[in-house]
């Protein structure tokens, strides 16, 4: 029993030697976009050709491919990262960040402008809104509308 207590104390003391700030320090590469980069040389590939990392989504669709769905010819060497470069991989977006923000801003301004346009061409009301005397008949209808009900009856 004493050995177990000592072992727990010893392991917790080892863990406590490192300051908590060092353990919880955020890494700089967390949360940002990941850039795909090809290593210059991989010794495990041997004499296999080093192919450029270009997605097959950029290839033109048509009948010129042996595998028209995957846009690939028979006997064509497969890239090392083929699963990330096929047509079925996540889409490659050709739009840059500033261009996407500009297009989104145009869409938002278009919706706001359309709403403003609709508010300006709306016809006027055909009738005048009702007006009641004595502050909208507040006392006759039981008191103020926005006043909380206290549950107490008022004697008149």
C-alpha positions in Angstrom: 0.0 0.0 0.0 2.8 2.4 0.9 4.6 1.6 -2.4 1.5 2.5 -4.4 1.2 5.8 -2.6 4.9 6.5 -3.2 4.6 5.6 -6.9 1.6 8.0 -7.2 3.6 10.7 -5.5 6.7 10.1 -7.6 4.8 10.2 -10.9 2.9 13.3 -10.0 6.1 15.0 -8.9 7.7 14.3 -12.3 4.7 15.7 -14.1 4.7 18.8 -11.9 8.4 19.6 -12.7 7.4 21.1 -16.1 5.6 24.4 -15.7 2.0 24.4 -16.9 2.7 27.3 -19.3 5.1 25.1 -21.2 2.6 22.3 -21.5 -0.3 24.5 -22.5 1.7 26.8 -24.8 -0.2 27.2 -28.2 1.7 26.1 -31.3 2.1 28.5 -34.1 1.0 26.1 -36.8 -2.4 25.3 -35.3 -5.5 26.6 -37.0 -4.0 28.0 -40.2 -4.3 26.7 -43.7 -2.1 23.8 -44.6 0.1 24.2 -47.7 0.9 21.0 -49.7 4.6 20.8 -50.4 6.4 18.1 -52.1 9.6 16.9 -50.4 12.6 17.4 -52.7 13.7 13.8 -52.5 12.2 10.7 -50.9 14.7 7.8 -50.6 12.0 5.3 -50.2 10.7 6.0 -53.8 13.8 4.6 -55.4 13.7 5.1 -59.2 9.9 6.0 -59.2 9.4 9.3 -61.1 8.9 12.4 -59.0 5.6 13.9 -60.3 4.3 17.4 -59.9 1.6 17.8 -57.3 -1.3 19.0 -59.6 -4.9 18.1 -58.9 -6.7 16.1 -61.6 -9.6 18.6 -61.2 -7.6 21.0 -63.4 -7.6 18.5 -66.3 -10.2 18.9 -69.0 -13.0 16.4 -68.9 -13.7 14.4 -72.1 -13.1 11.3 -74.1 -9.3 11.7 -74.3 -8.9 9.8 -71.0 -8.8 6.0 -70.5 -10.6 6.5 -67.2 -12.9 9.4 -68.0 -14.3 9.6 -64.5 -10.9 9.9 -62.8 -9.3 11.8 -65.8 -6.4 9.3 -66.0 -4.8 7.3 -68.8 -3.9 3.6 -68.7 -0.3 3.1 -67.6 0.1 6.7 -66.3 2.3 6.8 -63.2 0.3 7.5 -60.0 1.4 10.3 -57.8 2.7 9.5 -54.3 -0.2 11.6 -52.8 -2.8 10.3 -55.4 -5.7 10.2 -52.9 -5.3 14.0 -52.2 -5.0 14.9 -55.9 -7.8 12.9 -57.6 -11.1 14.2 -58.8 -12.7 12.9 -55.6 -10.5 14.8 -53.3 -11.7 18.1 -51.7 -12.3 20.8 -54.3 -9.5 23.1 -55.4 -10.7 26.6 -55.2 -9.2 28.9 -57.8 -10.5 32.1 -56.1 -8.1 34.0 -53.9 -9.1 35.3 -50.4 -9.5 39.0 -51.3 -11.5 38.2 -54.4 -13.8 36.0 -52.3 -14.3 38.7 -49.7 -15.1 41.2 -52.5 -17.6 38.9 -54.1 -19.3 38.2 -50.8 -19.4 42.0 -50.0 -21.1 42.5 -53.4 -23.7 39.9 -52.6 -24.5 41.4 -49.2 -24.7 44.9 -50.7 -27.0 43.5 -53.4 -29.4 42.1 -50.8 -29.3 45.3 -48.8 -29.9 47.4 -51.9 -32.8 45.2 -53.0 -34.4 45.5 -49.5 -34.0 49.3 -49.6 -35.5 49.4 -53.1 -38.5 47.4 -51.9 -39.0 49.7 -49.0 -39.0 52.8 -51.2 -41.6 51.4 -53.7 -43.9 50.1 -51.1 -47.3 51.8 -51.4 -48.7 54.0 -48.6 -51.3 52.5 -46.3 -54.8 52.9 -47.6 -56.2 53.9 -44.2 -55.1 55.8 -41.2 -54.1 53.8 -38.1 -56.6 53.7 -35.3 -56.2 56.2 -32.5 -57.9 55.8 -29.2 -58.5 58.5 -26.6 -57.1 58.4 -23.0 -53.7 57.0 -23.9 -55.1 54.2 -26.0 -57.9 53.3 -23.6 -55.3 52.0 -21.1 -57.5 52.3 -18.1 -60.6 50.9 -19.8 -58.7 47.8 -21.0 -57.3 47.0 -17.6 -54.1 49.1 -17.2 -50.8 49.7 -18.9 -49.9 47.1 -21.6 -46.2 46.7 -20.6 -46.8 46.9 -16.9 -46.1 43.7 -15.0 -49.1 42.1 -13.3 -48.4 42.0 -9.5 -51.3 39.7 -8.7 -52.9 42.2 -6.3 -56.3 43.4 -7.1 -56.8 47.2 -6.9 -59.9 48.4 -5.2 -61.7 51.3 -6.9 
